[in-house]
Amino acid sequence: METSLEKYDRIRVATLQYYIRPVTTFEQFYDQVNGLLETAADYKCHLVVFPEYFTVQLLTLENIKRPIRDQVRDLAKQAPRFVDMMSELAKKHNLHVVAGTIPVEDPTTKTVTNRCHFISSTGAVGIQDKLHMTRFEKEDWIVGSGKRLKIFDTDFGKIAIAICYDVEFPEIARTAARAGATILIVPSCTDDRQGFLRVRMCAHARAIENQMYVIQSSTVGSLPMVPAVSLNYGQAGILTPSDFSFSRDGILAEGIPNQETMVIGELNLRLISETRASGTVLPLLDSQKTAEFTAEVDLVTV
């Protein structure tokens, strides 16, 4: 993706509680996505975030009685068409779009990864693969992990993406923050409340630890005919550091769990710079001392 100078210190973002439903044609899927992006554009948003694996809707176009690992590879065949669609719509609606995730297969190694495409308002495409796979992805879907963390340089600053389980590893967000990222985006797909809360609580911790905005999107609804995504529990949210300049409870905006909705909030990016320099506490700056404390561990017998 092209590198740009920052042009905005305030942006409006939309993050989705995306309702997954069966589709009988690709055009039905297109219409649902297009309608959401059109709505976000009407609300003057700059950035829209779709959730992890919202593309599983497209599995209902295939034979759903086969093993899920085979279906995932069928879904990967839709990836080029999906990316073309999202690039076209991002450009059409003049939006930056975090396009959730879709499985992608390497034509040489045949390895499948869970890939997020970050698409600019010009239609340019960047990618972030999921770095840590959950057990069902590794054991049932046979999906492999990505290798590199990417930082996306945009008109409104640097952004990183931690896909669902990835946000449960503090080192990823800390690395992104030290590289200048002020926004962390967390596309997620969780089937129960416990799974959702693991992601949500870790996402909020990352916002506090790194003094950054964290935007989580979620799948809601169900596809009972599709294994491994038969149920979804989700709530989209825009999370902030916990300091005087930000929202009470560190929640800028959030949806009602398990309802189809779009959560919209305005980010004041200047506040991130200010709180990193002169906040009540300075966890990002002070974290540089952590290496000193953990280089050697003292074992004390009591």
FIMAR-538409 format. One line per field, with one value per residue (C-alpha): residue number from 1; residue in three letters; x, y, z. Coordinates in Angstrom, 3 decimals. Layout:
REM residues N
seq (NUM,...) .
type (Ala,...) .
east (X,...) .
north (Y,...) .
up (Z,...) .
This chain:
REM residues 302
seq (1,2,3,4,5,6,7,8,9,10,11,12,13,14,15,16,17,18,19,20,21,22,23,24,25,26,27,28,29,30,31,32,33,34,35,36,37,38,39,40,41,42,43,44,45,46,47,48,49,50,51,52,53,54,55,56,57,58,59,60,61,62,63,64,65,66,67,68,69,70,71,72,73,74,75,76,77,78,79,80,81,82,83,84,85,86,87,88,89,90,91,92,93,94,95,96,97,98,99,100,101,102,103,104,105,106,107,108,109,110,111,112,113,114,115,116,117,118,119,120,121,122,123,124,125,126,127,128,129,130,131,132,133,134,135,136,137,138,139,140,141,142,143,144,145,146,147,148,149,150,151,152,153,154,155,156,157,158,159,160,161,162,163,164,165,166,167,168,169,170,171,172,173,174,175,176,177,178,179,180,181,182,183,184,185,186,187,188,189,190,191,192,193,194,195,196,197,198,199,200,201,202,203,204,205,206,207,208,209,210,211,212,213,214,215,216,217,218,219,220,221,222,223,224,225,226,227,228,229,230,231,232,233,234,235,236,237,238,239,240,241,242,243,244,245,246,247,248,249,250,251,252,253,254,255,256,257,258,259,260,261,262,263,264,265,266,267,268,269,270,271,272,273,274,275,276,277,278,279,280,281,282,283,284,285,286,287,288,289,290,291,292,293,294,295,296,297,298,299,300,301,302) .
type (Met,Glu,Thr,Ser,Leu,Glu,Lys,Tyr,Asp,Arg,Ile,Arg,Val,Ala,Thr,Leu,Gln,Tyr,Tyr,Ile,Arg,Pro,Val,Thr,Thr,Phe,Glu,Gln,Phe,Tyr,Asp,Gln,Val,Asn,Gly,Leu,Leu,Glu,Thr,Ala,Ala,Asp,Tyr,Lys,Cys,His,Leu,Val,Val,Phe,Pro,Glu,Tyr,Phe,Thr,Val,Gln,Leu,Leu,Thr,Leu,Glu,Asn,Ile,Lys,Arg,Pro,Ile,Arg,Asp,Gln,Val,Arg,Asp,Leu,Ala,Lys,Gln,Ala,Pro,Arg,Phe,Val,Asp,Met,Met,Ser,Glu,Leu,Ala,Lys,Lys,His,Asn,Leu,His,Val,Val,Ala,Gly,Thr,Ile,Pro,Val,Glu,Asp,Pro,Thr,Thr,Lys,Thr,Val,Thr,Asn,Arg,Cys,His,Phe,Ile,Ser,Ser,Thr,Gly,Ala,Val,Gly,Ile,Gln,Asp,Lys,Leu,His,Met,Thr,Arg,Phe,Glu,Lys,Glu,Asp,Trp,Ile,Val,Gly,Ser,Gly,Lys,Arg,Leu,Lys,Ile,Phe,Asp,Thr,Asp,Phe,Gly,Lys,Ile,Ala,Ile,Ala,Ile,Cys,Tyr,Asp,Val,Glu,Phe,Pro,Glu,Ile,Ala,Arg,Thr,Ala,Ala,Arg,Ala,Gly,Ala,Thr,Ile,Leu,Ile,Val,Pro,Ser,Cys,Thr,Asp,Asp,Arg,Gln,Gly,Phe,Leu,Arg,Val,Arg,Met,Cys,Ala,His,Ala,Arg,Ala,Ile,Glu,Asn,Gln,Met,Tyr,Val,Ile,Gln,Ser,Ser,Thr,Val,Gly,Ser,Leu,Pro,Met,Val,Pro,Ala,Val,Ser,Leu,Asn,Tyr,Gly,Gln,Ala,Gly,Ile,Leu,Thr,Pro,Ser,Asp,Phe,Ser,Phe,Ser,Arg,Asp,Gly,Ile,Leu,Ala,Glu,Gly,Ile,Pro,Asn,Gln,Glu,Thr,Met,Val,Ile,Gly,Glu,Leu,Asn,Leu,Arg,Leu,Ile,Ser,Glu,Thr,Arg,Ala,Ser,Gly,Thr,Val,Leu,Pro,Leu,Leu,Asp,Ser,Gln,Lys,Thr,Ala,Glu,Phe,Thr,Ala,Glu,Val,Asp,Leu,Val,Thr,Val) .
east (0.000,1.243,2.793,1.033,1.539,-1.005,-3.809,-6.313,-6.173,-9.823,-11.502,-14.879,-14.837,-17.503,-17.060,-19.540,-21.536,-21.914,-24.854,-23.845,-26.713,-26.972,-26.695,-27.749,-25.634,-22.440,-24.533,-26.524,-23.270,-22.181,-25.448,-25.079,-21.502,-22.279,-25.236,-23.098,-20.370,-22.952,-24.367,-20.903,-20.268,-23.589,-22.371,-19.165,-16.889,-13.272,-12.678,-14.901,-13.968,-15.441,-14.967,-12.883,-14.365,-17.502,-16.840,-18.025,-21.406,-19.968,-19.653,-23.422,-22.894,-21.089,-21.736,-21.809,-21.893,-18.184,-15.385,-14.790,-11.124,-12.322,-14.897,-12.254,-10.215,-13.288,-13.741,-10.121,-10.986,-13.344,-10.550,-9.542,-13.156,-13.715,-10.657,-11.654,-15.113,-13.842,-11.320,-14.025,-16.412,-13.757,-12.957,-16.626,-17.525,-14.197,-13.532,-10.611,-11.831,-10.464,-12.059,-12.357,-10.663,-10.881,-8.783,-6.117,-4.174,-0.588,-0.547,2.939,2.890,-0.899,-0.729,-3.859,-3.635,-6.328,-5.779,-7.046,-6.969,-6.602,-7.903,-7.423,-9.958,-7.972,-8.488,-4.876,-4.569,-2.314,-2.419,-2.014,-2.088,-3.214,-0.103,-1.473,-3.989,-6.669,-6.975,-9.908,-8.022,-4.912,-6.547,-9.813,-9.407,-5.654,-4.939,-1.346,-0.026,1.386,4.978,5.150,3.416,2.587,2.182,-0.073,0.767,-2.353,-3.588,-4.587,-1.491,-0.163,-2.479,-1.849,-4.157,-4.331,-6.750,-8.870,-6.565,-3.557,-4.733,-4.236,-0.463,0.682,3.948,2.142,0.380,3.450,5.605,3.037,2.824,6.604,6.571,4.197,0.793,-2.005,-4.857,-5.058,-7.810,-9.154,-11.430,-12.895,-15.128,-16.100,-18.749,-19.456,-19.306,-16.097,-14.296,-15.647,-14.557,-11.045,-10.710,-12.537,-10.675,-7.322,-8.236,-8.985,-5.757,-3.850,-5.512,-4.402,-0.900,-0.057,-2.147,-3.867,-7.361,-8.487,-11.350,-12.984,-15.527,-17.545,-19.666,-23.202,-26.009,-25.530,-24.980,-26.021,-25.390,-21.688,-19.366,-17.157,-19.093,-22.521,-22.795,-21.505,-21.373,-20.187,-20.140,-18.302,-16.544,-14.196,-11.886,-9.607,-6.853,-8.101,-7.267,-9.031,-8.964,-10.918,-14.351,-15.526,-14.673,-12.398,-15.260,-15.878,-18.726,-20.103,-23.082,-25.660,-24.320,-25.547,-27.573,-26.875,-25.570,-22.866,-20.981,-19.713,-17.332,-14.967,-11.301,-9.269,-5.816,-4.124,-5.149,-3.038,0.099,-0.692,-1.417,1.705,3.734,1.962,-0.742,-1.472,0.709,3.037,2.873,4.213,7.238,7.818,7.628,11.148,12.327,10.694,13.669,15.842,13.509,13.095,16.608,17.365,14.914,15.766,14.617,13.785,13.078,10.491) .
north (0.000,3.474,5.561,8.844,11.830,12.291,14.602,14.087,14.307,13.244,10.424,8.725,4.930,2.252,-1.244,-3.998,-6.535,-8.401,-10.773,-13.864,-15.423,-18.036,-16.733,-18.381,-16.178,-14.164,-11.132,-11.434,-11.263,-8.276,-6.464,-6.949,-5.654,-2.788,-1.705,-1.522,0.481,2.804,3.411,4.097,6.590,8.301,8.721,10.382,7.589,7.319,3.719,0.605,-2.644,-6.050,-9.090,-12.207,-14.984,-13.044,-14.522,-17.954,-16.911,-17.939,-21.539,-21.823,-21.593,-24.954,-28.497,-28.004,-31.726,-32.246,-31.987,-28.414,-28.503,-29.082,-26.314,-23.888,-24.572,-23.982,-20.658,-19.789,-20.101,-17.136,-14.928,-13.217,-12.338,-11.174,-8.905,-7.394,-6.719,-5.061,-2.949,-1.797,-0.895,0.883,3.064,3.547,4.772,6.566,4.506,2.720,-0.829,-3.538,-6.406,-8.954,-12.224,-14.936,-18.103,-17.768,-20.671,-20.357,-21.814,-23.277,-24.729,-25.236,-23.798,-21.931,-18.808,-16.666,-13.326,-9.812,-7.328,-3.650,-1.607,2.137,4.536,4.386,0.623,-0.236,-3.481,-4.491,-7.803,-9.085,-12.817,-14.156,-15.003,-17.329,-20.019,-21.289,-25.014,-25.475,-23.610,-25.773,-29.104,-29.063,-26.503,-27.142,-23.414,-22.227,-19.120,-15.963,-14.878,-11.069,-8.157,-5.317,-1.610,0.300,3.959,5.977,9.547,9.307,7.664,4.164,1.198,-2.424,-5.431,-8.195,-10.848,-12.220,-14.622,-12.450,-9.716,-12.134,-11.822,-8.453,-8.429,-7.860,-4.669,-3.435,-3.895,-2.015,0.840,1.201,1.394,4.359,2.733,4.668,2.357,-1.407,-3.185,-6.512,-8.401,-11.251,-14.307,-16.033,-18.662,-18.188,-15.559,-16.908,-16.671,-13.202,-11.980,-13.342,-11.189,-8.157,-8.036,-8.451,-5.791,-3.340,-4.218,-3.501,-0.057,0.775,-0.717,0.992,4.165,3.504,3.096,-0.505,-1.246,-4.667,-6.065,-9.261,-11.788,-12.331,-14.663,-18.310,-20.741,-24.007,-25.945,-24.986,-26.744,-24.615,-21.403,-22.722,-20.197,-16.659,-14.426,-10.923,-7.253,-4.577,-1.851,1.113,1.067,3.781,4.279,4.847,8.474,11.811,12.751,9.672,8.186,6.969,3.276,3.465,2.665,5.189,3.174,-0.368,-2.311,-4.445,-8.021,-10.329,-7.760,-6.770,-3.205,-0.735,0.963,4.440,6.681,9.573,9.151,12.139,11.021,14.059,12.763,9.665,11.721,13.914,11.076,9.184,12.283,13.608,11.214,10.389,7.334,6.560,2.780,2.798,4.907,3.131,-0.295,0.314,-0.443,-3.866,-5.467,-4.411,-6.070,-9.302,-9.839,-11.949,-13.403,-13.797,-17.056,-16.470,-19.320,-18.455) .
up (0.000,-0.813,1.960,2.706,4.932,7.704,6.566,9.381,13.149,13.506,11.610,11.809,11.826,11.468,12.847,12.126,14.022,10.764,10.462,8.542,6.589,3.828,0.270,-2.961,-5.262,-5.007,-5.956,-2.698,-0.771,-2.873,-2.137,1.639,1.673,-0.708,1.423,4.542,2.822,1.325,4.817,6.246,3.442,4.210,7.809,6.559,7.757,6.684,7.725,7.873,9.627,8.727,11.008,10.688,8.546,7.601,4.161,5.399,3.970,0.610,1.812,1.442,-2.326,-2.225,-1.013,2.753,3.565,2.865,5.494,6.629,5.551,1.976,2.214,3.446,0.332,-1.818,-0.042,-0.833,-4.526,-4.046,-2.684,-5.961,-6.771,-3.197,-3.203,-6.554,-5.158,-1.975,-3.895,-6.289,-3.450,-1.370,-4.358,-5.242,-1.752,-1.077,2.059,3.654,4.295,6.549,4.648,7.446,6.530,3.910,3.534,0.828,-0.673,-1.842,-5.383,-4.924,-1.403,-1.219,2.303,3.376,5.542,7.151,5.409,6.050,3.159,4.033,1.123,0.696,-0.763,-4.023,-4.229,-3.322,-1.356,1.550,3.428,6.976,7.646,11.010,13.022,15.704,14.785,17.123,17.687,15.294,12.570,13.007,13.762,11.813,9.055,8.483,8.169,8.600,10.307,8.800,9.307,9.491,11.208,8.811,9.588,7.193,6.602,5.784,5.519,9.177,10.576,11.086,11.602,12.565,12.409,15.031,13.832,16.683,18.631,17.722,20.092,22.990,22.492,23.916,21.978,18.662,19.727,21.601,18.491,16.406,18.909,19.065,15.255,15.519,15.137,16.846,15.799,16.235,14.326,15.584,13.183,15.242,14.966,18.211,18.792,22.489,25.228,26.744,23.425,22.787,26.213,25.747,22.650,24.051,27.365,25.658,23.098,25.907,27.650,24.446,24.238,27.783,27.577,24.296,24.544,21.234,19.814,19.324,16.950,17.233,14.779,15.279,13.453,14.742,13.651,12.800,9.964,11.649,8.462,8.350,10.862,13.136,12.422,13.355,16.207,16.711,19.781,19.071,19.953,18.017,19.943,19.709,22.736,24.089,26.658,30.201,30.956,31.430,27.744,26.675,27.177,30.545,30.981,27.935,25.545,22.809,21.281,21.332,20.041,21.804,21.720,18.973,17.061,13.482,13.611,12.664,15.497,14.600,16.510,15.902,16.795,17.936,16.891,18.397,21.830,21.316,20.743,23.720,26.131,25.041,25.895,28.985,30.163,33.789,33.254,30.343,29.833,26.276,27.226,30.514,28.857,27.571,31.097,31.071,29.351,32.283,34.779,32.836,31.468,34.523,37.019,40.689,42.251,45.899,48.318,50.972) .
